[in-house]
Amino acid sequence: MASTSIKSSGNSRPNNLRIASLLPSTTDICISLGLKSNIVGITHECDGFSSSSAPFLVVHPNEDDDVAPHARPRTLTVSHIDPHTQTQSEIDTAVKTSLYNGISLYNLNDTSLADSKPSIILTQSLCEVCAVAKDEVDREVACTLPTSTVLSLEPESLEEVAGSFITVGEACGVMDRGEKLHSLFWEGVDQVFKATSKRSSRRPTIMFMEWLDPPFDGGHWIPDMIERSGCSSPLPTSKPSRKSVQLTWEQVYECDPDVVIIGCCGFDLRRNEKDAQLAMEQLKPLRAFREGRIYAADGNLYFARPGPALREGIAIMARCGYDGEKEVVEELEGLGFLPKEGEGWRRLVLEEKCGGCHKNGITDVEDLVGEDDKQYATLHDEACLAGKDFYKDPKTGYNVFTELAHKKRGKCCGSGCRHCPYNHINVKDKSKRIQQPAFLFEGVEAADGEGIAFFTPISAIPPKSHVKVLFFSGGKDSFLTIRKLVKQQLQSAITNDPFQLILLTTFDSSTRIIAHQEIPIDTVLRQATHLGIPLLAIPLRRGSGETYLNRIERGLDAIRERIADIEQISLVFGDLHLDHIREWREKELSTYPLEYPLWKTPYDELMDDLEASKIRVVLSAATKDGVHEGMVFTRKLWNEVISMGMDGFGENGEFHSVAEVWATSREQALGLTNGATK
């Protein structure tokens, strides 16, 4: 660890001190030490810099809390992941893929760092996924900033975190302030412990969840914080290191904690509340769930950052652990630094979602909603026109790499980036991670254990082909359309009109769920794989400002990029009789030939064909009384829903379904007989 003091006169602002802070925690420490005006560069995650007052301990006043915009620090880093648009599972996969491939999740803006001319750079070498790699910082300093001091912090325990206050203070020439911050920090921690010691019975056990999908416990200083809050951890004390550890939900259940605090790394209170709701099924078996003792907290500020706000985090732990202990709660609230409920933490009320409601709200052709706000798609296009490598996300304030920046890299990094120009070709487990249109399944060359390969895989589709793109939702109508297309293909030998088939599915990029059908994209991938038909998936991205048609066209471009010199693309739909939907398609998609193989087909004929396939159809969502999710769609149910005044196939949105094509062989499902092939 390098440490060089910079001279100051007494307790005044140090002379010629210019700080580049490459960690949110070191930015917080500098603000606590009264060095805000000396900060010339910060990370894209330093969200607290604009606050008029710091939500943590400050031992020396900052002289310029009203800094003019032109004097604000430069943003020195950018991330390849956006925690505000990606799910926890997607982020976890991106992190693990990045570590495996040796590709950093963060990049240093070397031009901005050089232009900020720092005298000292604060960084870390503790966590490979939390910040720019120290090696990258060292290389840049050696090349362009040889006179700058690099101070690398790597605290693992609470004591080492507090010790870093003195280290930073000394390196910045204000050691007295560092010592004062250190002293007052421990004074507050001791006050919390004293308040909780008034309870004579056993200490409550707290399970701190640093991540939910998959579950991780709290590592590094978190166990110390639990101890200092007057509580205890239900986990075994022996661990090979202080790092957080991935758990199974069974291990969490075995611990049977009194209290669960969800403070996922990098997420604020609102995001942790949302993700806790999504994880309700996993949380349900816990005694803490039944007793209403699950809490969400601002994990980003009060737990993940090794800085002065950990004092408030310890107070939050104590408040949640001793919730209901009136005397303890009153003393904690009297300390003056416990964040209020709803600001830094909140007891959760986890509610079941209404089975009759559309849960995801993502727009598609059935509920066309435009967005007039200037959102990130527009900002991205403007940045590309200006030749910029990144733009600022309007929702999060984070810098996001543009398509131009990715093209400079020259290949797909495999992390599922928002503007990947390579159709996520190197992304593993695409169904869980892609943000751009990509092929989840490319088809099968020949017999693959599932039966014959009737449709041509992407790699074997010849030039000058006629490609039919079926808009496929995974339900019974889409499936019956496939069977109709198989019959057309068998007739093509007579009519001399052969074609290639590709399935196209849109889904919510956040939840990975198909709108209205309420089935995961993984289910459609399973269908396509069993049937041996190439599948193109198009994620619909909330808050992007993109329209449904924009995304469809981007998907069709992905097909053109993979298949040379396509003669014609026809769009195929499984619509049965809704005139307004067909009218909209023919107006908005008029540049393509459109086909409706099932249009106005009598329902009894459709039911006959469905029974002939021998697959199983299950309702995946329902909006009317008398039908519910999980019911098997049979001829009997068909007759019953008609008798209840509903459309027999649910065309008015009464219910939606999933076709379990894997319930029978590929040949049987597709309607092939006598070993028919192409």
C-alpha positions as CSV (number, residue, x, y, z in Angstrom):
1,M,0.0,0.0,0.0
2,A,1.5,3.3,-1.1
3,S,1.1,6.3,1.2
4,T,2.5,9.8,0.7
5,S,1.5,12.8,2.8
6,I,0.7,16.1,1.1
7,K,1.5,19.1,3.2
8,S,-1.2,21.4,4.6
9,S,-1.1,24.3,7.0
10,G,-2.7,23.3,10.3
11,N,-6.3,22.3,9.8
12,S,-6.8,24.2,6.6
13,R,-7.3,22.8,3.1
14,P,-4.2,21.0,1.9
15,N,-2.2,22.9,-0.8
16,N,-2.2,21.5,-4.4
17,L,-4.2,18.4,-3.4
18,R,-6.1,16.9,-6.3
19,I,-7.9,13.7,-5.5
20,A,-9.1,11.1,-8.1
21,S,-11.4,8.7,-6.2
22,L,-12.0,5.4,-8.0
23,L,-14.3,4.1,-5.3
24,P,-17.6,5.4,-3.9
25,S,-16.2,4.6,-0.4
26,T,-13.1,6.7,-0.8
27,T,-15.3,9.5,-2.1
28,D,-17.4,9.2,1.0
29,I,-14.3,9.2,3.2
30,C,-13.0,12.4,1.5
31,I,-16.3,14.1,2.0
32,S,-16.2,13.1,5.7
33,L,-12.8,14.6,6.0
34,G,-13.9,18.0,4.4
35,L,-12.0,17.4,1.2
36,K,-14.9,17.6,-1.2
37,S,-13.5,20.6,-3.1
38,N,-10.2,18.7,-3.6
39,I,-11.9,15.9,-5.5
40,V,-11.3,16.2,-9.3
41,G,-12.4,12.8,-10.4
42,I,-15.0,10.2,-9.3
43,T,-16.6,7.0,-10.4
44,H,-19.9,6.6,-12.3
45,E,-21.2,5.1,-9.0
46,C,-20.4,8.0,-6.7
47,D,-24.1,8.9,-6.4
48,G,-23.7,10.9,-3.2
49,F,-21.4,13.7,-4.5
50,S,-24.4,15.9,-5.5
51,S,-26.1,15.7,-2.2
52,S,-26.3,18.9,-0.3
53,S,-25.5,17.1,2.9
54,A,-23.8,13.7,3.5
55,P,-26.0,11.0,5.0
56,F,-23.1,9.9,7.2
57,L,-20.5,11.3,9.7
58,V,-18.6,14.4,8.6
59,V,-15.8,15.7,10.8
60,H,-14.8,18.8,8.9
61,P,-17.0,21.2,6.9
62,N,-16.8,21.1,3.1
63,E,-16.2,24.6,1.8
64,D,-18.0,24.3,-1.5
65,D,-21.2,22.3,-1.2
66,D,-22.6,24.6,-3.9
67,V,-19.9,23.9,-6.5
68,A,-20.7,25.3,-9.9
69,P,-21.5,22.7,-12.5
70,H,-18.3,23.4,-14.5
71,A,-16.2,22.7,-11.5
72,R,-17.6,19.3,-10.7
73,P,-15.4,16.3,-10.8
74,R,-14.9,14.3,-14.0
75,T,-16.4,10.8,-14.2
76,L,-13.5,8.5,-14.6
77,T,-15.0,5.0,-15.0
78,V,-17.7,3.1,-16.9
79,S,-19.2,-0.3,-16.3
80,H,-20.2,-3.1,-18.6
81,I,-23.2,-3.9,-16.5
82,D,-26.2,-1.8,-15.6
83,P,-27.6,-2.9,-12.3
84,H,-30.8,-0.9,-12.9
85,T,-31.9,-2.8,-16.0
86,Q,-30.4,-6.3,-15.4
87,T,-31.7,-8.9,-13.1
88,Q,-29.6,-10.3,-10.2
89,S,-29.2,-13.6,-12.1
90,E,-28.0,-11.7,-15.2
91,I,-25.5,-9.6,-13.2
92,D,-24.2,-12.7,-11.4
93,T,-23.7,-14.5,-14.7
94,A,-22.0,-11.4,-16.2
95,V,-19.6,-11.1,-13.2
96,K,-18.7,-14.8,-13.3
97,T,-18.2,-14.7,-17.1
98,S,-16.0,-11.6,-16.8
99,L,-13.9,-13.2,-14.1
100,Y,-13.5,-16.4,-16.1
101,N,-12.5,-14.6,-19.3
102,G,-10.2,-12.2,-17.5
103,I,-12.2,-9.2,-18.7
104,S,-12.8,-6.4,-16.3
105,L,-16.4,-5.2,-15.7
106,Y,-15.1,-1.7,-15.3
107,N,-13.0,0.5,-17.6
108,L,-11.0,3.5,-16.7
109,N,-11.5,6.6,-18.9
110,D,-7.8,7.2,-19.3
111,T,-8.3,10.6,-21.0
112,S,-10.5,11.9,-18.2
113,L,-8.0,10.7,-15.6
114,A,-5.1,12.3,-17.3
115,D,-7.0,15.6,-17.8
116,S,-8.0,15.7,-14.1
117,K,-4.3,15.8,-13.2
118,P,-4.7,14.2,-9.8
119,S,-1.9,14.4,-7.2
120,I,-3.3,11.3,-5.5
121,I,-5.4,8.4,-6.8
122,L,-7.5,6.4,-4.4
123,T,-8.3,2.8,-5.5
124,Q,-8.6,-0.7,-4.1
125,S,-7.3,-4.3,-4.7
126,L,-9.8,-6.0,-2.4
127,C,-12.6,-7.1,-4.8
128,E,-12.3,-7.9,-8.4
129,V,-15.9,-7.1,-9.2
130,C,-16.2,-3.8,-7.3
131,A,-14.0,-1.3,-9.2
132,V,-11.4,-0.8,-11.9
133,A,-8.5,-3.2,-11.5
134,K,-5.5,-1.8,-9.7
135,D,-3.2,-3.1,-12.4
136,E,-5.1,-0.9,-15.0
137,V,-4.7,2.1,-12.7
138,D,-0.9,1.4,-12.2
139,R,-0.4,1.1,-16.0
140,E,-2.2,4.4,-16.7
141,V,-0.3,6.2,-13.9
142,A,3.1,4.9,-15.2
143,C,2.3,6.1,-18.7
144,T,0.7,9.5,-18.1
145,L,0.8,10.5,-14.4
146,P,4.2,9.5,-13.1
147,T,4.2,12.0,-10.3
148,S,0.8,10.9,-8.9
149,T,0.5,8.8,-5.8
150,V,-1.6,5.7,-5.9
151,L,-3.1,4.7,-2.6
152,S,-4.7,1.2,-2.7
153,L,-7.0,0.3,0.2
154,E,-8.1,-3.3,0.9
155,P,-9.9,-3.4,4.3
156,E,-11.5,-6.7,5.1
157,S,-12.7,-6.2,8.7
158,L,-14.6,-3.3,10.3
159,E,-11.4,-2.3,12.2
160,E,-9.5,-2.1,8.9
161,V,-12.3,0.0,7.4
162,A,-12.0,2.5,10.3
163,G,-8.2,2.4,10.0
164,S,-8.5,3.4,6.4
165,F,-10.0,6.8,7.6
166,I,-6.6,7.6,9.2
167,T,-4.7,6.2,6.1
168,V,-6.6,8.5,3.7
169,G,-6.3,11.4,6.1
170,E,-2.6,11.0,6.4
171,A,-2.0,10.6,2.6
172,C,-4.0,13.7,2.0
173,G,-2.3,15.8,4.7
174,V,-5.2,15.9,7.1
175,M,-4.2,13.1,9.5
176,D,-5.9,14.9,12.4
177,R,-9.2,14.8,10.6
178,G,-8.7,11.1,9.9
179,E,-8.0,10.3,13.5
180,K,-11.1,12.3,14.5
181,L,-13.3,10.5,12.0
182,H,-11.9,7.2,13.3
183,S,-12.7,8.1,16.9
184,L,-16.2,9.4,16.3
185,F,-17.0,6.4,14.1
186,W,-16.2,4.0,16.9
187,E,-18.0,6.2,19.4
188,G,-21.2,5.8,17.4
189,V,-20.7,2.0,17.0
190,D,-20.3,1.7,20.8
191,Q,-23.5,3.7,21.4
192,V,-25.4,1.2,19.2
193,F,-24.0,-1.8,21.1
194,K,-24.8,-0.1,24.4
195,A,-28.4,0.4,23.4
196,T,-28.9,-3.2,22.4
197,S,-27.2,-4.5,25.6
198,K,-30.3,-3.5,27.6
199,R,-32.0,-6.6,26.4
200,S,-31.2,-9.5,28.8
201,S,-32.5,-12.4,26.6
202,R,-30.5,-14.1,23.8
203,R,-29.3,-12.1,20.9
204,P,-31.4,-12.2,17.7
205,T,-29.9,-13.9,14.7
206,I,-29.6,-11.9,11.5
207,M,-29.1,-13.4,8.1
208,F,-27.7,-10.6,5.9
209,M,-28.3,-11.3,2.2
210,E,-25.7,-9.7,0.0
211,W,-27.4,-11.3,-3.1
212,L,-30.6,-13.2,-3.8
213,D,-30.2,-14.9,-7.2
214,P,-28.2,-16.9,-6.3
215,P,-28.1,-16.3,-2.6
216,F,-24.9,-15.0,-1.0
217,D,-24.2,-14.2,2.7
218,G,-22.6,-10.9,3.7
219,G,-18.8,-11.0,3.6
220,H,-15.8,-9.0,4.8
221,W,-16.9,-6.5,7.4
222,I,-20.6,-7.6,7.5
223,P,-20.1,-10.3,10.2
224,D,-18.3,-7.6,12.4
225,M,-21.3,-5.3,11.8
226,I,-23.7,-7.9,13.0
227,E,-21.7,-8.5,16.1
228,R,-21.4,-4.8,16.9
229,S,-25.2,-4.4,16.4
230,G,-25.8,-6.7,19.4
231,C,-27.0,-9.5,17.2
232,S,-25.4,-12.7,16.0
233,S,-25.1,-14.6,12.7
234,P,-26.8,-18.0,12.3
235,L,-24.0,-19.1,9.9
236,P,-21.0,-21.2,10.9
237,T,-18.1,-19.0,12.1
238,S,-15.4,-21.0,10.3
239,K,-14.9,-19.8,6.7
240,P,-11.7,-20.0,4.5
241,S,-11.8,-16.2,4.0
242,R,-13.8,-13.2,4.8
243,K,-15.4,-13.0,1.3
244,S,-19.1,-13.6,0.9
245,V,-20.0,-17.2,0.0
246,Q,-22.7,-18.4,-2.4
247,L,-25.3,-20.5,-0.5
248,T,-28.2,-22.7,-1.5
249,W,-31.7,-21.8,-0.3
250,E,-31.7,-25.0,1.7
251,Q,-28.7,-23.8,3.7
252,V,-30.5,-20.5,4.3
253,Y,-33.5,-22.5,5.6
254,E,-31.4,-24.6,7.8
255,C,-30.0,-21.5,9.5
256,D,-33.6,-20.5,10.5
257,P,-32.6,-16.8,11.3
258,D,-34.8,-14.6,13.4
259,V,-34.4,-11.8,11.0
260,V,-33.4,-11.5,7.3
261,I,-32.0,-8.2,6.0
262,I,-31.8,-7.9,2.2
263,G,-29.1,-5.4,1.4
264,C,-27.8,-6.6,-2.0
265,C,-24.5,-5.2,-3.0
266,G,-24.8,-2.0,-5.2
267,F,-28.6,-1.7,-4.8
268,D,-30.6,1.0,-3.0
269,L,-33.6,0.4,-0.8
270,R,-36.1,0.6,-3.6
271,R,-34.3,-2.0,-5.8
272,N,-33.9,-4.4,-2.8
273,E,-37.6,-4.1,-2.0
274,K,-38.4,-5.0,-5.6
275,D,-36.1,-7.9,-5.7
276,A,-37.3,-9.2,-2.4
277,Q,-40.8,-9.3,-3.9
278,L,-39.5,-11.2,-6.9
279,A,-37.8,-13.7,-4.5
280,M,-41.0,-14.2,-2.4
281,E,-41.3,-17.9,-3.3
282,Q,-37.7,-18.5,-2.0
283,L,-38.3,-16.5,1.2
284,K,-41.7,-18.1,2.0
285,P,-40.3,-21.2,3.9
286,L,-38.4,-19.0,6.4
287,R,-39.8,-18.5,9.9
288,A,-38.8,-14.8,9.5
289,F,-41.2,-14.6,6.6
290,R,-44.1,-16.0,8.6
291,E,-43.3,-13.7,11.5
292,G,-42.9,-10.6,9.4
293,R,-39.2,-10.2,10.2
294,I,-37.8,-9.6,6.7
295,Y,-36.3,-6.2,5.9
296,A,-34.9,-4.4,2.9
297,A,-32.1,-1.9,3.3
298,D,-30.0,0.4,1.2
299,G,-27.2,-2.1,0.6
300,N,-25.3,0.3,-1.6
301,L,-24.7,3.1,0.9
302,Y,-24.9,1.5,4.3
303,F,-23.3,-2.0,3.8
304,A,-21.4,-2.5,0.6
305,R,-19.1,0.6,0.8
306,P,-16.2,0.3,3.4
307,G,-16.7,3.9,4.6
308,P,-18.2,6.1,7.4
309,A,-21.8,5.1,6.5
310,L,-21.2,1.6,8.0
311,R,-21.9,3.3,11.4
312,E,-25.5,3.9,10.1
313,G,-25.6,0.4,8.7
314,I,-24.8,-1.1,12.2
315,A,-27.6,1.0,13.6
316,I,-30.0,-0.3,10.9
317,M,-29.1,-3.9,11.8
318,A,-29.8,-3.2,15.5
319,R,-33.1,-1.5,14.7
320,C,-34.2,-4.5,12.6
321,G,-32.9,-7.1,15.0
322,Y,-34.6,-5.5,18.0
323,D,-37.7,-4.4,16.3
324,G,-40.5,-4.7,18.9
325,E,-38.2,-4.1,21.8
326,K,-39.5,-0.7,22.8
327,E,-36.7,0.4,25.1
328,V,-34.0,-0.6,22.7
329,V,-35.8,1.0,19.7
330,E,-36.2,4.3,21.6
331,E,-32.6,4.5,22.5
332,L,-31.5,3.7,19.0
333,E,-33.8,6.4,17.5
334,G,-32.4,8.8,20.1
335,L,-28.8,8.4,18.7
336,G,-29.4,10.9,16.0
337,F,-27.8,8.9,13.1
338,L,-30.2,6.0,12.6
339,P,-31.8,6.4,9.2
340,K,-35.6,6.6,9.3
341,E,-37.7,3.7,8.1
342,G,-38.5,4.3,4.5
343,E,-35.2,6.1,3.9
344,G,-32.5,3.6,4.7
345,W,-34.5,0.5,5.5
346,R,-38.0,-0.9,5.7
347,R,-39.9,-3.9,7.1
348,L,-41.2,-5.7,4.1
349,V,-44.8,-6.7,3.4
350,L,-44.5,-9.4,0.7
351,E,-47.7,-9.8,-1.2
352,E,-48.9,-12.4,-3.6
353,K,-49.6,-11.1,-7.1
354,C,-53.0,-11.3,-8.6
355,G,-53.2,-14.3,-10.9
356,G,-55.8,-12.5,-13.0
357,C,-53.6,-9.5,-13.7
358,H,-51.0,-9.0,-16.4
359,K,-47.9,-8.9,-14.1
360,N,-45.2,-7.5,-16.3
361,G,-46.6,-4.5,-18.1
362,I,-44.2,-4.8,-21.0
363,T,-45.7,-3.4,-24.3
364,D,-46.2,-5.6,-27.3
365,V,-48.6,-5.7,-30.2
366,E,-51.6,-6.4,-28.0
367,D,-51.1,-3.2,-25.9
368,L,-49.3,-0.8,-28.1
369,V,-48.0,2.1,-26.0
370,G,-45.6,4.7,-27.3
371,E,-43.0,6.6,-25.2
372,D,-42.5,10.3,-26.1
373,D,-39.7,10.9,-23.6
374,K,-36.1,11.2,-24.8
375,Q,-34.9,8.0,-23.4
376,Y,-31.7,6.0,-23.8
377,A,-32.2,4.7,-27.4
378,T,-32.3,8.3,-28.6
379,L,-29.3,9.3,-26.5
380,H,-27.4,6.3,-27.8
381,D,-28.1,7.3,-31.4
382,E,-27.0,10.9,-30.8
383,A,-23.8,9.7,-29.1
384,C,-23.0,7.5,-32.0
385,L,-23.6,10.3,-34.5
386,A,-21.2,12.4,-32.4
387,G,-18.6,9.7,-32.4
388,K,-18.7,9.1,-28.7
389,D,-17.9,5.9,-26.9
390,F,-20.5,6.3,-24.2
391,Y,-23.5,8.3,-23.1
392,K,-25.2,8.9,-19.7
393,D,-28.2,6.8,-18.9
394,P,-31.1,9.2,-18.1
395,K,-32.4,7.0,-15.3
396,T,-29.3,6.0,-13.5
397,G,-26.7,8.6,-14.5
398,Y,-24.3,5.8,-15.4
399,N,-22.1,5.9,-18.5
400,V,-23.1,3.2,-21.0
401,F,-20.9,2.0,-23.8
402,T,-22.2,2.8,-27.3
403,E,-22.2,0.5,-30.3
404,L,-19.1,2.4,-31.5
405,A,-17.2,1.5,-28.4
406,H,-18.0,-2.1,-28.8
407,K,-17.0,-2.1,-32.4
408,K,-13.6,-0.7,-31.4
409,R,-13.1,-3.7,-29.1
410,G,-13.7,-5.9,-32.2
411,K,-15.6,-8.7,-30.7
412,C,-18.5,-9.7,-28.4
413,C,-17.2,-9.7,-24.8
414,G,-19.8,-12.2,-23.7
415,S,-21.4,-10.0,-21.0
416,G,-24.7,-9.3,-22.6
417,C,-24.1,-5.6,-23.1
418,R,-27.0,-3.2,-23.9
419,H,-25.7,-2.1,-27.3
420,C,-23.8,-5.2,-28.5
421,P,-23.4,-5.0,-32.3
422,Y,-22.5,-8.7,-32.6
423,N,-25.9,-10.1,-31.7
424,H,-24.4,-11.5,-28.5
425,I,-22.6,-14.2,-30.4
426,N,-20.2,-15.0,-27.5
427,V,-22.8,-14.8,-24.7
428,K,-23.4,-18.1,-22.9
429,D,-26.8,-18.9,-21.5
430,K,-28.3,-16.3,-23.9
431,S,-31.9,-16.7,-22.7
432,K,-30.9,-15.2,-19.3
433,R,-28.7,-12.4,-20.5
434,I,-29.2,-11.0,-24.0
435,Q,-30.2,-7.3,-24.4
436,Q,-30.3,-7.4,-28.2
437,P,-32.0,-9.7,-30.7
438,A,-30.1,-13.0,-30.9
439,F,-30.6,-16.6,-31.9
440,L,-31.2,-18.7,-28.8
441,F,-31.4,-21.9,-30.9
442,E,-29.9,-22.3,-34.4
443,G,-31.6,-25.6,-35.3
444,V,-30.2,-29.1,-35.8
445,E,-28.2,-30.5,-38.7
446,A,-29.7,-34.0,-38.7
447,A,-31.0,-36.6,-36.3
448,D,-30.1,-35.5,-32.8
449,G,-31.8,-38.1,-30.5
450,E,-35.1,-36.2,-30.8
451,G,-35.9,-37.5,-34.2
452,I,-35.5,-36.2,-37.8
453,A,-34.5,-32.6,-38.5
454,F,-37.4,-31.3,-40.6
455,F,-36.4,-27.6,-40.7
456,T,-33.0,-26.3,-41.9
457,P,-30.6,-24.9,-39.3
458,I,-29.4,-21.3,-39.7
459,S,-25.9,-22.4,-40.7
460,A,-27.3,-24.4,-43.6
461,I,-29.9,-22.1,-45.1
462,P,-28.8,-21.4,-48.6
463,P,-28.7,-17.9,-50.4
464,K,-31.7,-16.8,-52.3
465,S,-34.0,-18.5,-49.8
466,H,-37.6,-17.6,-48.9
467,V,-37.6,-17.2,-45.1
468,K,-40.9,-17.3,-43.2
469,V,-40.6,-15.8,-39.7
470,L,-43.4,-17.0,-37.4
471,F,-44.2,-14.7,-34.4
472,F,-44.2,-17.4,-31.8
473,S,-45.5,-16.9,-28.2
474,G,-45.3,-20.5,-27.0
475,G,-49.1,-21.0,-26.9
476,K,-51.5,-23.4,-28.6
477,D,-52.3,-21.0,-31.5
478,S,-48.6,-20.5,-32.4
479,F,-48.1,-24.2,-32.2
480,L,-51.0,-25.0,-34.5
481,T,-49.5,-22.5,-36.9
482,I,-46.3,-24.5,-37.0
483,R,-48.3,-27.6,-37.9
484,K,-50.0,-25.7,-40.7
485,L,-46.6,-24.6,-42.0
486,V,-45.3,-28.2,-41.9
487,K,-48.2,-29.1,-44.2
488,Q,-47.3,-26.2,-46.5
489,Q,-43.7,-27.4,-46.6
490,L,-44.8,-31.0,-47.5
491,Q,-46.9,-29.5,-50.3
492,S,-43.9,-27.4,-51.6
493,A,-42.6,-30.4,-53.5
494,I,-45.7,-30.1,-55.6
495,T,-46.1,-26.4,-55.7
496,N,-42.4,-25.7,-56.0
497,D,-42.5,-23.0,-53.3
498,P,-40.0,-24.2,-50.6
499,F,-39.3,-22.0,-47.6
500,Q,-37.2,-21.9,-44.5
501,L,-38.8,-21.3,-41.1
502,I,-37.5,-19.2,-38.1
503,L,-39.5,-18.7,-34.9
504,L,-39.4,-15.1,-33.5
505,T,-40.3,-14.4,-29.8
506,T,-40.4,-11.1,-27.9
507,F,-40.0,-11.0,-24.2
508,D,-39.5,-8.5,-21.3
509,S,-35.7,-8.0,-21.0
510,S,-36.0,-7.5,-17.2
511,T,-38.2,-10.4,-16.1
512,R,-37.4,-12.7,-19.1
513,I,-41.2,-13.3,-19.4
514,I,-43.3,-13.3,-22.5
515,A,-46.1,-10.8,-22.2
516,H,-49.6,-12.1,-21.7
517,Q,-48.5,-15.7,-22.0
518,E,-46.7,-15.3,-18.6
519,I,-44.1,-18.0,-19.5
520,P,-40.4,-17.6,-19.3
521,I,-38.3,-17.4,-22.5
522,D,-36.5,-20.6,-21.4
523,T,-39.8,-22.4,-22.0
524,V,-40.0,-21.2,-25.6
525,L,-36.3,-22.2,-26.0
526,R,-37.2,-25.7,-24.8
527,Q,-40.1,-25.8,-27.4
528,A,-37.9,-24.7,-30.3
529,T,-35.1,-27.2,-29.3
530,H,-37.5,-30.1,-29.1
531,L,-39.1,-29.2,-32.5
532,G,-35.8,-28.5,-34.1
533,I,-36.7,-25.0,-35.4
534,P,-34.3,-22.0,-35.2
535,L,-35.4,-19.4,-32.6
536,L,-34.7,-15.7,-32.6
537,A,-35.4,-13.9,-29.4
538,I,-36.0,-10.2,-29.1
539,P,-35.8,-8.5,-25.7
540,L,-38.2,-5.6,-25.2
541,R,-36.4,-3.1,-23.0
542,R,-38.3,-0.9,-20.5
543,G,-37.4,2.8,-20.4
544,S,-35.4,2.6,-23.7
545,G,-37.8,4.8,-25.7
546,E,-37.7,2.2,-28.5
547,T,-40.9,1.1,-30.1
548,Y,-42.1,-2.4,-30.7
549,L,-41.6,-2.0,-34.4
550,N,-38.0,-0.7,-33.8
551,R,-37.2,-3.9,-32.0
552,I,-38.8,-6.2,-34.6
553,E,-36.9,-4.5,-37.4
554,R,-33.7,-5.0,-35.4
555,G,-34.5,-8.7,-35.0
556,L,-35.1,-9.1,-38.8
557,D,-31.8,-7.4,-39.4
558,A,-30.2,-10.1,-37.2
559,I,-31.7,-12.7,-39.6
560,R,-30.3,-10.9,-42.6
561,E,-26.9,-10.8,-41.1
562,R,-26.8,-14.5,-40.7
563,I,-28.4,-15.6,-44.0
564,A,-26.8,-14.5,-47.2
565,D,-28.8,-12.7,-49.9
566,I,-32.3,-13.6,-48.7
567,E,-34.8,-13.5,-51.5
568,Q,-37.8,-12.8,-49.4
569,I,-38.8,-12.5,-45.7
570,S,-42.5,-13.2,-45.0
571,L,-44.0,-12.6,-41.6
572,V,-46.4,-15.3,-40.3
573,F,-48.9,-14.9,-37.5
574,G,-51.2,-17.3,-35.6
575,D,-54.1,-14.9,-35.4
576,L,-57.5,-16.6,-35.5
577,H,-60.1,-13.9,-36.0
578,L,-59.3,-10.5,-34.3
579,D,-59.8,-8.0,-37.1
580,H,-58.3,-5.0,-35.3
581,I,-55.0,-6.9,-34.7
582,R,-54.7,-7.9,-38.3
583,E,-55.6,-4.4,-39.5
584,W,-52.8,-3.0,-37.3
585,R,-50.3,-5.5,-38.6
586,E,-51.1,-4.8,-42.2
587,K,-50.8,-1.1,-41.7
588,E,-47.5,-1.1,-39.7
589,L,-45.8,-4.1,-41.4
590,S,-46.9,-3.4,-44.9
591,T,-43.3,-3.6,-46.3
592,Y,-43.4,-7.4,-45.8
593,P,-45.6,-10.2,-47.1
594,L,-47.9,-11.2,-44.2
595,E,-49.5,-14.7,-43.7
596,Y,-52.3,-15.9,-41.5
597,P,-52.4,-19.7,-41.9
598,L,-55.2,-20.2,-39.3
599,W,-57.3,-17.2,-40.1
600,K,-61.0,-17.9,-39.7
601,T,-60.4,-21.7,-39.3
602,P,-63.3,-23.3,-37.5
603,Y,-62.5,-24.0,-33.9
604,D,-63.6,-27.6,-34.2
605,E,-60.9,-28.2,-36.9
606,L,-58.3,-26.5,-34.7
607,M,-59.3,-28.7,-31.8
608,D,-59.1,-31.9,-34.0
609,D,-55.6,-30.9,-35.1
610,L,-54.5,-30.1,-31.5
611,E,-55.7,-33.6,-30.3
612,A,-53.9,-35.2,-33.3
613,S,-50.6,-33.7,-32.2
614,K,-50.9,-35.5,-28.8
615,I,-49.1,-32.7,-27.0
616,R,-50.3,-31.3,-23.7
617,V,-51.6,-27.7,-23.5
618,V,-51.7,-26.0,-20.1
619,L,-53.2,-22.6,-19.2
620,S,-50.3,-20.2,-18.2
621,A,-52.5,-17.2,-17.4
622,A,-56.2,-16.4,-17.0
623,T,-58.2,-13.2,-16.5
624,K,-61.7,-14.6,-16.1
625,D,-63.5,-16.5,-13.4
626,G,-64.0,-20.2,-14.2
627,V,-60.5,-20.7,-15.6
628,H,-57.2,-20.5,-13.9
629,E,-53.5,-21.1,-14.4
630,G,-52.5,-24.8,-14.5
631,M,-55.7,-26.1,-16.1
632,V,-55.2,-28.5,-19.0
633,F,-56.8,-27.3,-22.2
634,T,-58.9,-30.2,-23.5
635,R,-62.0,-30.6,-25.6
636,K,-64.0,-30.7,-22.4
637,L,-62.5,-27.4,-21.1
638,W,-63.1,-25.9,-24.6
639,N,-66.8,-26.7,-24.4
640,E,-67.0,-25.4,-20.8
641,V,-65.5,-22.0,-21.5
642,I,-67.8,-21.6,-24.4
643,S,-70.8,-22.4,-22.1
644,M,-69.5,-19.7,-19.8
645,G,-69.7,-17.1,-22.6
646,M,-66.0,-16.9,-23.4
647,D,-64.2,-17.4,-26.7
648,G,-63.4,-21.0,-26.9
649,F,-59.7,-20.4,-27.7
650,G,-59.3,-17.4,-25.4
651,E,-58.9,-14.9,-28.3
652,N,-60.3,-12.0,-26.2
653,G,-57.6,-12.5,-23.6
654,E,-59.7,-14.7,-21.3
655,F,-56.7,-17.1,-20.9
656,H,-53.3,-17.9,-22.4
657,S,-51.5,-21.2,-22.7
658,V,-48.2,-23.0,-23.1
659,A,-47.9,-25.9,-25.6
660,E,-45.9,-28.7,-23.9
661,V,-44.5,-30.1,-27.2
662,W,-42.0,-32.2,-25.3
663,A,-44.8,-34.5,-24.2
664,T,-44.5,-36.4,-27.4
665,S,-42.0,-37.0,-30.2
666,R,-40.9,-34.3,-32.6
667,E,-42.4,-36.2,-35.6
668,Q,-45.8,-36.6,-33.7
669,A,-45.8,-32.9,-32.6
670,L,-45.0,-31.6,-36.1
671,G,-47.5,-33.9,-37.8
672,L,-45.0,-35.9,-39.8
673,T,-45.9,-39.4,-40.9
674,N,-44.0,-42.2,-42.6
675,G,-40.7,-40.6,-41.8
676,A,-41.5,-37.6,-44.0
677,T,-38.5,-35.3,-44.5
678,K,-37.7,-32.3,-46.6
